Amino acid sequence: MKWITLALVIGLMPSASVAQNGRGGLSGTVTSPDGPLARATVQAKHVATGAVFTAISASAGRFDFRDLPAGAYEVSVPGTGISTVRFVQQNVMVETGKSATLHIVVQKANQGVLGDDNAYLAIRNKYANVRGPAPRMPDGRPDLTGMWNASVDPNPTPAALLPWAENVWKQRNANAQRDHPDALCLPGDPTPTIPLLHKFVHTKGLLVQLFEQEPHYRQIFLDGRAHPVDVDPTWMGHSVGKWEKDMLVIDTTGFNDKSWLIFATGLPHTEKLHMVERYRRPDLGHLVVDLTLDDPGAFTRPVERHMTWELAPGEEILESICNENNKFPEYAGLK
């Protein structure tokens, strides 16, 4: 995995467009070896208050924070696609009535692999102009149907693990996650944190989620039923959903303890795992996904992730048969 590098040039100049009351600006460009990088996320965290401001680069790679409180900032470019590496620049100063300039050069990571950064950004840019109101079901609820380009949480909070789980997690990462269930053609992560394409088919009584990795589907019952009293533990668990105004809240229990949680993290868990997802479709092109994982057998506090997915209406799920593609069993600890 290649690290993101940054060429930083800060120039201070007066700007009539910048507010003068203890506020300033920060602008610049994001480029890659291929040229200007559109739709890249740039974050500016105010060190004193912890407030985070976000800008998305335009087609020419330019980003612009026009009205920031003066002070020191931590500026970051979160990972995109399946990349978990991000660059962080400390102590970028924004002065009252002045505009700082920041030129960011990003070297793409994960090239040439399934779901790589190039493919992720290409899809994101292709559908950048999807606009319109969120579609509605006959009962007036938001219709979640669509092909979604999933994303990772740009600011993930580290999990707080019990000692046994901490040891297992460290062993997995020390071993480069070579024993991951995915490598054994088993179902992998049941959480919505894998940044690949997800297809939702939404009916009044059922939401079906389709994806290319095992087991390829998941169903969420929306017909008012409860979880089984004596559920048989499974890889994906048993999911039921209910509406809280325009938010669909999905509750999942009945997991076995075999899966590894959170994309590229490999968190262990027990059969006490309880997953709650909250889905909101504020407009046609976006799906806000908030995740909470609670497991008193493995975590000292719940794990949270917050993502915003984007609609990719011209894409499609492809057939993916793990046993046909698993050509290198030595990497899965099978040798």
C-alpha positions, -999 to +999 in steps of 0.1 A: +000+000+000+014+034-010+013+062+014-004+095+005+022+123+002+016+160+004+033+189-011+024+218+012+027+254+002+012+280+025+009+315+014-009+343+033-026+371+015-054+395+022-087+385+008-118+407+006-140+376+004-128+363+037-147+373+068-127+397+090-142+388+124-117+362+137-122+341+106-100+333+076-098+310+046-080+279+033-079+269-003-058+250-028-058+220-051-057+182-048-038+164-076-026+129-083-001+115-109-030+114-133-038+151-129-064+171-109-083+149-085-120+156-084-144+146-057-117+141-031-125+148+005-104+174+024-110+178+061-099+207+083-101+200+121-099+231+143-074+221+170-088+242+198-125+233+195-124+199+176-148+212+150-143+195+116-150+213+083-152+194+051-147+204+014-150+183-017-126+191-046-141+203-079-134+190-114-101+209-115-091+195-081-097+228-063-111+230-028-120+261-008-128+267+028-140+303+028-151+310+063-130+292+090-125+303+126-089+315+129-064+291+146-044+260+140-058+231+120-052+195+114-058+190+076-063+155+064-072+136+032-091+105+043-085+072+025-107+065-005-120+032-019-105+003+000-075+024+011-073+028+049-042+050+048-048+088+051-025+118+053-026+142+082-009+176+083-006+192+117-005+229+125-018+245+093-025+281+104-055+301+094-052+338+103-079+364+106-087+381+073-062+361+054-063+330+032-039+301+035-030+281+004-025+244+005-015+223-025-020+185-020-004+158-041-020+124-036-004+092-048-032+067-054-031+034-034-044-001-040-041+000-078-049-031-097-070-049-071-107-054-067-123-022-055-091-002-059-089+035-054-089+042-091-121+023-097-138+038-066-130+074-077-139+067-113-174+056-102-177+084-077-168+110-104-190+094-131-222+100-110-211+132-093-240+151-109-269+129-097-294+153-083-330+152-072-353+144-043-353+110-026-378+086-043-407+075-021-426+042-015-464+042-019-467+046+018-446+078+017-414+063+032-381+068+014-373+041-012-338+028-005-337+009-038-306+015-059-270+006-067-248+022-040-211+029-041-203+023-004-176+042+014-156+040+046-158+062+077-133+090+071-128+094+108-131+060+125-129+058+162-106+029+174-124+000+190-121-005+228-116-043+233-115-066+262-080-081+268-087-114+251-102-097+221-073-072+220-048-101+219-067-119+191-069-086+171-032-081+174-024-116+163-046-113+132-029-081+122+006-094+129-003-122+106-014-098+079-050-112+083-040-142+061-066-163+079-094-140+072-127-158+064-128-141+030-095-159+021-111-192+029-141-186+007-163-181+038-186-151+045-166-122+057-177-090+074-215-087+081-212-049+087-219-023+060-183-011+060-170-027+028-164+000+002-177-020-028-210-018-048-242-028-029-275-033-046-307-026-025-341-040-035-367-024-013-403-036-010-429-028+017-421-059+037-385-067+028-352-051+021-328-072+002-291-063+000-269-078-028-231-078-030-203-097-047-186-112-017-199-142+002-227-150+010-239-125-018-272-115-001-288-103+031-325-099+039-341-075+064-377-081+073-399-050+074-432-067+081-432-062+119-419-096+129-396-100+159-364-119+162-369-157+168-369-166+205-342-193+200-323-181+169-298-204+152-265-184+151-255-176+115-228-155+097-251-127+088-275-129+118-313-122+118-323-087+108-356-068+113-363-032+105-386-004+116-391+032+106-384+062+128-399+089+106-377+088+075-349+067+090-349+030+087-334+013+118-322-022+113-317-045+143-296-076+139-288-104+164-282-141+162-246-139+149-221-168+152-186-158+164-168-167+132-168-134+112-142-106+114-158-072+119-152-038+102-135-037+068-097-040+069-098-041+107-105-077+116-122-072+150-132-104+169-166-108+185-188-132+204-223-145+198-235-116+220-229-092+191-258-068+185-257-046+154-279-016+148-278+003+114-296+035+106-302+044+070-313+079+057-318+089+021-318+127+022-319+131-016-316+110-048-279+105-048-269+099-012-275+073+015-263+081+051-253+050+070-247+050+108-236+018+124-234+008+161-219-026+172-224-037+208-208-068+222-202-070+260-182-102+254-156-084+233-159-046+236-157-023+266-179+002+247-199+001+215-181+006+182-195+032+158-190+040+121-205+068+100-205+067+062-222+084+033-228+062+002-234+076-033-258+063-059-242+046-090-273+040-112-254+027-142-234+000-125-243-036-118-233-064-095-210-090-112-209-127-106-181-136-082-174-172-074-148-175-046-138-211-054-130-202-090-110-171-080-091-186-050-059-194-069-034-188-041-044-209-011-009-204+004-019-169+013-048-181+032-028-203+055-038-235+037-004-245+025 
